[in-house]
């Protein structure tokens, strides 16, 4: 069965620290990997990665995909209290159907940034 | 700029009661989804609708029914609520089932408690 595993499940850091969140996957017919940030309510889109080795960057956040080793990392530099959230990784598969639908989510990493 | 709108935001039900969660999107998206999110379990797909007129079971469909009323609206019904259905429910929509082409948008969630 396809699966997406995120680590760590939770993380506490102080403002200014740099953090790395991990996402590994075992998925047939991989199409892309997506990162979402979930604060109190709806998940909001961060990045979509389809090619290995190409870093996506948005401000202090960056992400990269390794399709050979089947993982992705999300880096946050100079963390701020506003970065506190659950970060979700999801993998999109070619085609659709089946009980898992098209998109498989990991359980998320809860990041807490202390002042 | 409403995006995906879910109602209600909160609901408390007694065991055995029924209710319908409403979801509407104004982005002309073809695909819509219902997820539930439980602590430590991540997002799990309940049902999805690839396009108007079609619905399919996701990973955890038991105890739920859905209706894709038209292109905009996708409702989730609990016929006889059980305490195990206490969860936060998210509706989402995307242009197609292939989330790689465009990001998916989530509603703000419905926190449901069954007592």
Interface residues (C-beta under 8 A of the other chain):
Chain A: X9 X31 X32 X34 X41 X42 X43 X44 X45 X48 X50 X88 X90 X92 X94 X96 X97 X99 X100 X101 X102 X103 X105 X106 X107 X108
Chain B: X4 X33 X40 X41 X42 X43 X44 X45 X48 X50 X56 X57 X58 X59 X61 X90 X97 X98 X99 X100 X103 X104 X105 X106 X107 X108 X109
